[in-house]
């Protein structure tokens, strides 16, 4: 991720994020790599943080249907653990998608 209002990021492959503040940029191939790593992390240790990162990653690169699937999984997980913060975060993510 890159955000600097007064200069473009260096290197190739930078694009504007599908969501976020103006000027936020990412490299979709690296976001996709991070998504895959967070999926593996969730398989090893099922933690809501990993689900949230996968959902946000998909949202950032504009894959709203996949993001919505992971926000729904996050909401279910958070409700099972009675975690109000992540339940609300998942609901907000679903609303955006």
C-alpha positions as CSV (number, residue, x, y, z in Angstrom):
1,X,0.0,0.0,0.0
2,X,1.1,3.5,-0.7
3,X,-0.3,6.9,0.2
4,X,1.6,10.1,-0.4
5,X,-0.3,13.1,-1.6
6,X,2.6,14.9,-3.2
7,X,4.3,12.1,-5.2
8,X,3.6,8.9,-7.1
9,X,5.0,5.6,-5.9
10,X,8.2,4.4,-7.5
11,X,8.2,1.2,-9.5
12,X,5.7,-0.5,-11.8
13,X,2.4,-2.1,-11.1
14,X,0.9,0.5,-8.8
15,X,-2.9,1.2,-9.3
16,X,-5.5,3.1,-7.3
17,X,-7.2,1.0,-4.7
18,X,-10.9,0.2,-5.4
19,X,-11.8,1.6,-2.0
20,X,-10.2,3.9,0.5
21,X,-9.2,7.5,0.5
22,X,-8.1,9.3,-2.7
23,X,-4.5,8.7,-3.4
24,X,-4.3,5.2,-1.9
25,X,-2.5,2.9,-4.2
26,X,-1.6,-0.8,-4.2
27,X,0.0,-3.5,-6.3
28,X,-2.8,-6.0,-7.0
29,X,-0.4,-8.9,-7.5
30,X,1.1,-8.3,-4.0
31,X,-2.3,-7.8,-2.5
32,X,-3.3,-11.2,-4.0
33,X,-0.2,-12.8,-2.5
34,X,-1.0,-11.4,0.9
35,X,-4.5,-12.7,0.6
36,X,-3.2,-16.2,0.0
37,X,-0.9,-16.0,2.9
38,X,-3.7,-14.8,5.3
39,X,-5.8,-17.7,4.1
40,X,-3.0,-20.1,5.0
41,X,-2.6,-18.4,8.3
42,X,-6.4,-18.9,9.0
43,X,-6.1,-22.6,8.2
44,X,-3.2,-22.9,10.7
45,X,-4.8,-20.7,13.4
46,X,-8.4,-19.7,12.8
47,X,-8.3,-16.1,14.0
48,X,-10.7,-13.3,13.0
49,X,-7.8,-11.0,12.1
50,X,-6.8,-13.2,9.2
51,X,-10.4,-13.3,7.9
52,X,-10.6,-9.6,8.1
53,X,-7.4,-9.1,6.2
54,X,-8.6,-11.5,3.4
55,X,-11.9,-9.6,3.2
56,X,-10.2,-6.2,3.1
57,X,-7.6,-7.4,0.6
58,X,-10.4,-8.5,-1.8
59,X,-12.2,-5.2,-1.3
60,X,-9.0,-3.2,-2.0
61,X,-8.5,-4.9,-5.4
62,X,-12.2,-4.5,-6.3
63,X,-13.4,-8.1,-5.9
64,X,-16.5,-7.3,-3.9
65,X,-18.2,-10.7,-4.2
66,X,-15.2,-12.4,-2.7
67,X,-14.9,-9.7,-0.1
68,X,-18.5,-10.1,0.9
69,X,-18.0,-13.9,1.3
70,X,-15.2,-13.3,3.7
71,X,-17.0,-10.5,5.6
72,X,-19.9,-12.9,6.1
73,X,-17.5,-15.6,7.4
74,X,-15.9,-13.0,9.7
75,X,-19.4,-12.0,11.0
76,X,-20.3,-15.6,11.8
77,X,-16.9,-16.2,13.5
78,X,-17.2,-12.9,15.5
79,X,-20.8,-13.7,16.6
80,X,-19.7,-17.2,17.8
81,X,-17.0,-15.6,19.9
82,X,-19.3,-12.8,21.0
83,X,-16.9,-10.2,19.7
84,X,-18.8,-7.0,19.1
85,X,-16.0,-5.0,17.4
86,X,-15.4,-7.6,14.7
87,X,-19.2,-8.2,14.3
88,X,-19.6,-4.5,13.6
89,X,-16.6,-4.4,11.3
90,X,-17.9,-7.3,9.3
91,X,-21.4,-5.7,9.0
92,X,-19.8,-2.5,7.8
93,X,-17.7,-4.4,5.2
94,X,-20.9,-6.3,4.0
95,X,-22.7,-2.9,3.7
96,X,-19.8,-1.6,1.5
97,X,-19.9,-4.7,-0.7
